[in-house]
Amino acid sequence: MAKTGAGVGQQRAGPAEVAAAAHPVRGWDRKRTVVLARLAFLVPALLYVAFAFALPAVYNVILSFERTSPATIANLISPFAGIQNYKTVLLNSTTQDALVHTAIFTVLSLLFQFVIGFGMALLFNMRFPFSRFARSLIIVPWLLPLLVTGIMFRFLFQLEGGAVNQALLDLGLVNHPIDFLLSPHWAFTSVLITNIWIGIPFFAILLFSALQDVPTDLTEAAILDGASGWQRLTQVTLPLIRPVIEVVFMLGFVFTVKVFDLVIGVTSGGPANATQLIASWAYNLSFQQFEYGQGAALNTILFVIAMLAAPFYLWQARNTLRVG
């Protein structure tokens, strides 16, 4: 009876546990099979990451410390240059302009993308006819390849026959066509507008998803307390979706600071390097001026700038898990 009473609170072993206990060697083989199966699924992903990301990144860093030329680039090892490539590229006036352009481009892009994207998210959060169809259309700019979008906007902004100039002339806003692509100021503005157009869907969709998670009872309680629409937005909605806003800004920063295809498609970095960003200028150094070491050094600097978002992301993810 004592044995029976002691065993009442114990959980009965399943067939697999009983079989493993009866045959310890077979149980060990089963565990080893599970581990090998997991590794079999993990190894292809690790090989892809190593081949597509790790090896190019490591080779780029090595190349940035070498003295390279078209004659030596075919060799795996070139003469060591120390930090000379970094000194040369950072003292270059075009590099300094590209750093300033990238900073302005990133800040203005994120600002306008957030304001317009959040406004569209608030609109989609309301009920109106064909709202689902409108949400499906807003994602189209994000799906297009950046190079295709750049070429498309190049045709829109061109001097002769461009749709933008034609619309401005028809509306009477200008008396003669604007040379968007050959004027340094207008060329940078054209690239900026193109990038804003591309990034709006990213902000709109993610912020709309965050708005869907805002409890309706809090909003209704704020209405009963007499809160205005602006007060509900700033004191109820924004504090609740602040973690999502921070993550969206972080991802938007990473996407924007390394923009390359867009610049190549719209202006190719011109006129007179007025629209060169860090990524496009690094490409120009490496594959047009054949200064591979300097291009690799600038790419390494760009990688470090993009990686500045990693600590913030880890901190934000940890806070989100802690709250959850």
MARLUMVEX-990076 format. One line per 5 residues: number of its first residue (from 1); their letters; for each residue x, y, z of N, C-alpha, C. Coordinates in steps of 0.1 Angstrom, whole numbers. Layout:
NUM) a) X:Y:Z:X:Y:Z:X:Y:Z ~ ...
! end
This chain:
1) maktg) 8:-12:0:0:0:0:9:13:0 ~ 20:12:7:29:24:8:35:27:-6 ~ 38:16:-13:44:18:-26:33:24:-36 ~ 21:19:-34:10:24:-42:7:39:-40 ~ 7:42:-27:5:56:-23:16:65:-28
6) agvgq) 28:61:-27:39:69:-32:39:71:-47 ~ 34:62:-54:34:63:-69:22:70:-74 ~ 13:75:-66:1:81:-71:5:94:-78 ~ 14:102:-72:18:115:-77:28:115:-88 ~ 33:103:-91:43:102:-102:36:100:-116
11) qragp) 43:106:-126:37:106:-139:42:93:-146 ~ 32:86:-153:36:74:-159:45:77:-171 ~ 55:68:-173:64:70:-184:58:66:-197 ~ 61:73:-207:55:69:-220:63:58:-227 ~ 58:53:-238:64:41:-245:78:44:-249
16) aevaa) 81:57:-253:95:60:-257:105:59:-246 ~ 100:65:-234:109:65:-222:111:51:-217 ~ 100:42:-217:102:29:-213:111:21:-222 ~ 110:23:-235:119:17:-244:134:21:-243 ~ 136:34:-240:149:39:-238:155:34:-225
21) aahpv) 147:33:-215:152:27:-202:155:13:-203 ~ 147:5:-211:150:-9:-213:162:-11:-222 ~ 164:-2:-232:175:-4:-241:183:9:-241 ~ 192:12:-232:199:25:-231:207:28:-244 ~ 213:18:-250:220:20:-263:211:25:-274
26) rgwdr) 199:20:-275:190:24:-285:185:39:-282 ~ 183:42:-269:179:56:-265:190:66:-269 ~ 203:62:-267:214:71:-271:214:73:-286 ~ 212:62:-293:212:63:-308:200:73:-312 ~ 189:72:-305:178:80:-309:181:95:-307
31) krtvv) 188:98:-295:192:112:-293:202:117:-303 ~ 211:108:-306:221:112:-316:215:115:-330 ~ 205:107:-333:198:109:-346:191:122:-346 ~ 185:126:-335:178:139:-334:188:150:-336 ~ 199:149:-329:210:160:-330:215:161:-344
36) larla) 218:150:-351:223:150:-364:212:156:-374 ~ 200:153:-372:189:158:-380:188:173:-379 ~ 190:178:-367:190:193:-365:202:199:-372 ~ 214:193:-370:225:198:-377:224:198:-392 ~ 217:188:-397:215:187:-412:207:198:-417
41) flvpa) 197:203:-409:190:215:-413:197:228:-411 ~ 206:228:-401:213:240:-398:225:243:-407 ~ 232:232:-411:245:234:-418:242:242:-432 ~ 232:239:-440:230:247:-452:229:262:-449 ~ 221:265:-439:220:279:-436:233:286:-431
46) llyva) 241:278:-424:254:284:-419:263:285:-431 ~ 263:276:-441:271:277:-452:267:289:-461 ~ 254:291:-462:249:302:-470:254:316:-464 ~ 253:317:-450:257:329:-444:272:331:-445 ~ 279:320:-444:294:321:-445:298:325:-459
51) fafal) 292:319:-469:296:322:-483:291:336:-488 ~ 278:340:-484:272:352:-489:276:364:-481 ~ 279:362:-468:281:374:-459:295:374:-453 ~ 298:363:-446:310:363:-438:323:365:-446 ~ 324:356:-456:336:356:-465:338:370:-472
56) pavyn) 328:375:-479:329:388:-485:333:399:-475 ~ 327:399:-463:330:409:-453:345:408:-448 ~ 349:396:-446:363:394:-441:373:398:-452 ~ 370:394:-465:379:397:-476:379:413:-478 ~ 368:419:-476:367:434:-478:376:441:-467
61) vilsf) 376:436:-455:384:442:-445:399:439:-448 ~ 403:427:-452:416:424:-456:421:433:-468 ~ 412:435:-477:415:443:-489:418:458:-485 ~ 411:462:-475:412:476:-471:426:479:-465 ~ 433:469:-461:447:471:-456:458:468:-466
66) ertsp) 454:466:-478:464:462:-488:465:473:-499 ~ 477:473:-505:480:482:-516:477:475:-529 ~ 465:478:-535:460:470:-546:460:479:-559 ~ 460:472:-570:459:478:-583:453:467:-593 ~ 449:471:-605:444:461:-614:453:449:-617
71) atian) 466:452:-615:476:441:-617:477:432:-605 ~ 474:437:-593:476:428:-581:463:423:-576 ~ 451:428:-581:439:424:-575:436:409:-577 ~ 442:403:-588:440:389:-590:447:380:-580 ~ 457:385:-573:464:377:-563:456:378:-550
76) lispf) 456:367:-543:450:366:-530:456:376:-520 ~ 469:378:-521:476:386:-511:484:397:-519 ~ 482:410:-514:488:421:-520:497:428:-510 ~ 506:437:-514:514:444:-504:506:451:-493 ~ 511:450:-481:504:455:-469:506:470:-469
81) agiqn) 494:477:-467:494:492:-468:491:498:-454 ~ 488:490:-444:484:496:-431:471:504:-432 ~ 470:515:-426:458:523:-426:459:534:-437 ~ 468:533:-446:470:543:-456:457:545:-464 ~ 450:534:-468:438:535:-476:427:543:-468
86) yktvl) 426:541:-455:417:548:-447:420:563:-447 ~ 433:566:-445:437:581:-445:434:587:-458 ~ 438:580:-469:436:586:-482:421:589:-485 ~ 413:579:-482:399:580:-486:392:590:-477 ~ 395:591:-464:389:601:-455:393:615:-458
91) lnstt) 405:617:-463:410:630:-467:405:635:-481 ~ 399:626:-488:393:629:-501:381:638:-500 ~ 381:649:-507:370:659:-505:356:652:-510 ~ 357:644:-520:344:637:-524:339:628:-514 ~ 348:621:-507:344:612:-496:337:620:-485
96) qdalv) 343:632:-481:338:640:-471:324:645:-475 ~ 322:649:-488:309:653:-492:299:642:-492 ~ 304:630:-496:295:618:-495:290:615:-481 ~ 299:616:-472:295:614:-458:284:624:-453 ~ 286:637:-457:276:647:-454:263:644:-461
101) htaif) 264:641:-474:252:637:-482:245:626:-476 ~ 252:615:-472:245:604:-466:238:607:-453 ~ 244:616:-445:238:620:-432:225:627:-435 ~ 226:637:-444:214:645:-447:203:636:-454 ~ 208:628:-463:199:619:-470:191:609:-460
106) tvlsl) 199:604:-451:193:594:-441:183:601:-432 ~ 187:613:-426:178:620:-417:165:624:-424 ~ 166:631:-435:154:636:-442:145:624:-447 ~ 152:613:-452:144:602:-457:136:596:-445 ~ 142:593:-434:135:587:-422:124:596:-417
111) lfqfv) 127:609:-417:117:619:-412:104:619:-421 ~ 106:620:-434:94:621:-443:88:607:-444 ~ 95:597:-444:89:583:-445:81:580:-433 ~ 86:585:-421:78:582:-409:65:591:-409 ~ 66:603:-412:54:612:-411:44:608:-421
116) igfgm) 48:605:-434:38:601:-444:33:587:-441 ~ 43:578:-438:39:564:-435:29:563:-423 ~ 32:570:-412:23:570:-401:10:576:-404 ~ 9:586:-412:-4:592:-416:-12:582:-424 ~ -5:574:-433:-12:564:-441:-16:552:-432
121) allfn) -8:549:-422:-12:539:-412:-25:542:-404 ~ -25:555:-400:-37:560:-393:-49:559:-402 ~ -47:563:-415:-58:562:-425:-63:548:-427 ~ -54:539:-428:-58:525:-430:-64:519:-418 ~ -61:524:-406:-67:519:-394:-82:523:-393
126) mrfpf) -87:532:-402:-101:535:-402:-108:526:-412 ~ -121:525:-410:-129:517:-419:-134:526:-431 ~ -131:522:-443:-136:529:-455:-137:519:-466 ~ -144:522:-477:-145:512:-488:-132:510:-494 ~ -130:497:-498:-117:493:-505:-105:495:-497
131) srfar) -106:495:-484:-94:497:-476:-84:486:-477 ~ -89:473:-478:-79:462:-480:-72:463:-494 ~ -79:467:-504:-73:469:-517:-63:480:-517 ~ -66:491:-510:-56:502:-509:-43:497:-501 ~ -45:489:-491:-33:484:-483:-25:475:-492
136) sliiv) -31:467:-501:-23:459:-510:-16:467:-520 ~ -21:478:-524:-14:487:-534:-2:494:-528 ~ -3:498:-516:7:506:-510:20:498:-509 ~ 20:485:-509:32:477:-508:40:476:-521 ~ 34:480:-532:40:478:-545:54:485:-546
141) pwllp) 55:498:-542:69:504:-543:79:496:-536 ~ 76:490:-525:86:483:-517:90:470:-524 ~ 82:464:-532:84:452:-539:93:453:-552 ~ 93:466:-557:101:468:-569:116:468:-566 ~ 125:462:-575:139:464:-573:143:478:-573
146) llvtg) 153:482:-565:157:496:-564:163:501:-577 ~ 170:493:-584:175:498:-597:164:501:-607 ~ 154:492:-607:143:495:-616:136:508:-612 ~ 134:510:-599:127:522:-594:135:534:-598 ~ 149:533:-596:157:544:-600:156:548:-615
151) imfrf) 157:538:-623:155:541:-638:142:547:-641 ~ 131:542:-634:118:547:-637:117:562:-633 ~ 123:566:-621:122:580:-617:132:588:-625 ~ 142:582:-631:151:590:-640:142:595:-652 ~ 134:586:-658:125:590:-669:115:600:-664
156) lfqle) 110:599:-652:100:608:-647:106:622:-645 ~ 119:623:-641:125:636:-638:133:642:-650 ~ 133:635:-661:141:640:-672:136:653:-678 ~ 145:661:-684:142:674:-688:131:675:-700 ~ 134:667:-710:125:666:-721:115:654:-720
161) ggavn) 103:657:-720:93:647:-719:91:640:-706 ~ 97:645:-695:95:640:-682:81:643:-676 ~ 75:633:-670:62:635:-665:61:645:-654 ~ 71:647:-646:71:657:-635:71:671:-641 ~ 80:673:-650:81:686:-657:68:690:-664
166) qalld) 62:679:-671:50:682:-678:38:685:-669 ~ 38:679:-657:27:682:-648:29:696:-642 ~ 41:699:-639:44:713:-633:40:724:-644 ~ 43:721:-656:40:731:-667:25:732:-669 ~ 18:720:-668:4:721:-670:-4:728:-659
171) lglvn) 2:726:-647:-4:733:-635:-1:747:-634 ~ 9:752:-642:13:766:-642:22:769:-630 ~ 28:759:-624:37:761:-613:51:766:-617 ~ 55:763:-630:68:767:-635:65:772:-649 ~ 74:781:-654:73:786:-667:82:779:-678
176) hpidf) 92:771:-673:100:763:-682:105:751:-674 ~ 108:740:-681:112:728:-675:124:729:-666 ~ 123:722:-655:134:722:-645:144:710:-649 ~ 157:713:-649:167:703:-652:170:695:-639 ~ 161:686:-635:163:679:-622:176:671:-621
181) llsph) 180:665:-632:191:655:-632:204:661:-634 ~ 205:674:-639:218:680:-642:221:692:-633 ~ 212:696:-625:214:706:-615:218:699:-601 ~ 229:702:-595:233:695:-583:223:695:-572 ~ 216:707:-570:206:707:-559:194:699:-562
186) wafts) 189:701:-574:177:693:-578:180:678:-580 ~ 192:675:-584:195:661:-585:195:653:-572 ~ 200:660:-561:200:654:-548:186:653:-543 ~ 178:663:-546:164:663:-542:156:652:-549 ~ 159:650:-562:153:639:-569:156:626:-563
191) vlitn) 168:623:-560:172:610:-553:165:609:-540 ~ 164:620:-532:158:619:-519:143:616:-521 ~ 136:623:-530:122:620:-532:119:606:-536 ~ 128:600:-545:127:587:-549:128:577:-537 ~ 138:579:-529:140:571:-517:128:572:-507
196) iwigi) 123:584:-505:111:585:-497:100:577:-502 ~ 97:578:-515:86:571:-521:88:556:-519 ~ 100:551:-520:102:536:-518:100:532:-503 ~ 104:541:-494:104:537:-480:90:539:-473 ~ 81:546:-479:68:549:-472:60:536:-470
201) pffai) 60:526:-479:52:514:-476:58:506:-464 ~ 71:506:-463:77:499:-451:72:505:-438 ~ 73:518:-437:68:524:-425:53:522:-423 ~ 45:524:-434:31:524:-433:26:510:-429 ~ 31:499:-434:26:486:-431:30:482:-417
206) llfsa) 42:484:-413:46:480:-399:39:489:-389 ~ 37:501:-391:30:510:-381:15:506:-381 ~ 10:503:-393:-4:498:-393:-6:486:-385 ~ 3:476:-386:3:464:-378:3:467:-363 ~ 12:477:-359:13:481:-345:0:487:-340
211) lqdvp) -7:495:-349:-19:502:-345:-30:491:-343 ~ -30:480:-350:-40:469:-348:-39:463:-334 ~ -27:464:-328:-26:458:-314:-29:468:-303 ~ -32:480:-306:-36:490:-296:-50:486:-290 ~ -51:483:-277:-64:479:-272:-75:489:-274
216) tdlte) -86:485:-279:-97:495:-282:-104:500:-269 ~ -103:492:-258:-109:497:-245:-101:509:-240 ~ -88:510:-242:-81:522:-238:-85:534:-246 ~ -87:532:-259:-91:544:-267:-105:548:-263 ~ -114:538:-261:-128:542:-257:-128:548:-243
221) aaild) -119:544:-234:-119:551:-221:-114:565:-222 ~ -104:567:-231:-99:581:-234:-110:590:-240 ~ -119:584:-248:-130:592:-254:-140:595:-243 ~ -143:586:-234:-152:589:-223:-147:599:-214 ~ -134:600:-212:-128:610:-204:-127:624:-210
226) gasgw) -131:625:-223:-131:637:-230:-119:641:-237 ~ -110:631:-240:-97:634:-247:-100:636:-261 ~ -93:646:-267:-94:649:-281:-87:639:-289 ~ -88:640:-302:-81:631:-311:-66:632:-310 ~ -61:644:-309:-47:646:-307:-42:641:-294
231) qrltq) -50:643:-283:-46:637:-270:-46:622:-270 ~ -55:616:-277:-56:601:-278:-43:596:-285 ~ -40:604:-296:-28:600:-304:-15:601:-296 ~ -13:612:-289:0:615:-283:1:608:-269 ~ -10:606:-262:-10:601:-248:-14:586:-247
236) vtlpl) -20:581:-257:-24:567:-257:-18:558:-268 ~ -20:563:-280:-15:554:-291:0:554:-292 ~ 7:566:-293:21:567:-295:29:560:-284 ~ 26:562:-271:33:554:-261:32:539:-262 ~ 21:534:-266:19:520:-267:27:514:-279
241) irpvi) 28:521:-290:35:516:-302:49:521:-303 ~ 54:528:-292:68:533:-292:79:523:-295 ~ 78:511:-289:88:500:-293:89:497:-308 ~ 77:496:-314:76:493:-328:82:505:-336 ~ 79:517:-332:84:529:-339:100:529:-338
246) evvfm) 105:526:-327:120:526:-325:126:515:-334 ~ 120:503:-335:126:493:-343:125:496:-358 ~ 113:502:-362:111:506:-376:122:517:-380 ~ 124:526:-371:135:537:-374:148:530:-375 ~ 151:520:-366:164:514:-367:166:506:-380
251) lgfvf) 156:499:-384:157:491:-397:157:501:-409 ~ 149:512:-408:150:522:-418:163:528:-420 ~ 170:530:-408:184:536:-409:193:527:-416 ~ 193:514:-413:201:504:-419:199:503:-434 ~ 186:503:-438:183:503:-452:187:516:-460
256) tvkvf) 186:527:-453:188:540:-460:203:543:-461 ~ 211:540:-450:225:545:-450:233:537:-461 ~ 228:526:-465:236:518:-475:229:518:-489 ~ 221:528:-492:215:529:-505:225:530:-516 ~ 224:522:-526:234:522:-537:226:522:-551
261) dlvig) 218:512:-553:211:509:-565:203:522:-570 ~ 197:528:-560:188:540:-563:196:551:-569 ~ 208:554:-563:216:565:-568:221:562:-582 ~ 225:549:-584:230:545:-597:219:546:-608 ~ 207:543:-604:196:543:-613:191:557:-617
266) vtsgg) 192:566:-608:186:580:-610:197:589:-616 ~ 208:590:-609:218:600:-613:232:594:-616 ~ 235:582:-612:248:576:-613:258:584:-605 ~ 254:591:-595:263:598:-586:265:612:-590 ~ 261:616:-602:263:630:-607:251:639:-604
271) panat) 252:651:-608:263:657:-616:274:662:-607 ~ 286:660:-611:298:665:-604:298:659:-590 ~ 294:646:-589:294:639:-576:285:645:-566 ~ 275:653:-570:266:660:-561:256:650:-554 ~ 254:638:-559:245:629:-553:253:616:-549
276) qlias) 266:617:-547:273:605:-543:270:603:-528 ~ 266:591:-525:265:586:-511:277:577:-508 ~ 278:572:-496:289:564:-492:290:551:-501 ~ 279:544:-503:279:532:-510:282:534:-525 ~ 276:544:-531:279:547:-545:293:552:-547
281) waynl) 298:560:-538:312:565:-540:322:553:-538 ~ 319:544:-529:328:532:-527:328:524:-540 ~ 316:522:-546:316:515:-559:324:523:-570 ~ 323:536:-570:330:544:-580:345:542:-578 ~ 350:542:-565:364:541:-563:369:527:-567
286) sfqqf) 361:517:-564:366:503:-567:365:499:-582 ~ 354:502:-588:351:497:-601:352:507:-613 ~ 354:520:-610:356:529:-620:369:536:-620 ~ 374:538:-608:388:543:-606:398:532:-603 ~ 393:520:-600:402:509:-597:411:511:-585
291) eygqg) 406:518:-576:412:520:-563:406:510:-553 ~ 409:497:-554:402:487:-547:404:488:-532 ~ 416:492:-528:418:493:-514:410:504:-507 ~ 410:516:-514:402:527:-509:387:524:-509 ~ 382:518:-519:368:514:-520:365:504:-509
296) aalnt) 374:494:-506:372:485:-495:372:492:-481 ~ 381:502:-480:381:509:-467:369:517:-465 ~ 363:523:-476:351:531:-474:339:521:-471 ~ 339:509:-477:329:499:-475:330:495:-460 ~ 342:494:-455:343:490:-441:338:501:-431
301) ilfvi) 340:513:-435:335:524:-427:319:524:-427 ~ 314:521:-439:299:520:-441:294:509:-432 ~ 301:497:-432:297:486:-424:297:489:-409 ~ 307:497:-405:307:501:-391:295:510:-387 ~ 293:519:-396:281:529:-394:268:521:-393
306) amlaa) 266:511:-403:254:504:-402:253:495:-390 ~ 264:490:-385:264:482:-373:262:489:-360 ~ 262:503:-361:258:511:-349:244:508:-345 ~ 235:503:-354:222:500:-350:220:487:-343 ~ 231:478:-343:230:465:-337:228:465:-322
311) pfylw) 236:473:-315:234:473:-300:220:478:-296 ~ 215:488:-304:202:493:-301:192:483:-303 ~ 193:475:-314:184:464:-317:184:454:-306 ~ 196:450:-301:196:440:-290:190:445:-277 ~ 193:458:-274:187:464:-262:172:465:-263
316) qarnt) 167:468:-275:152:469:-277:146:455:-276 ~ 152:445:-282:147:432:-282:147:426:-267 ~ 157:429:-260:157:425:-246:146:431:-238 ~ 144:444:-240:133:451:-232:120:446:-236 ~ 118:443:-249:105:437:-254:102:424:-247
321) lrvg) 113:415:-247:111:402:-240:108:404:-225 ~ 115:413:-219:113:415:-205:99:420:-202 ~ 94:429:-210:80:434:-209:70:423:-211 ~ 73:414:-222:64:403:-225:64:393:-214
! end
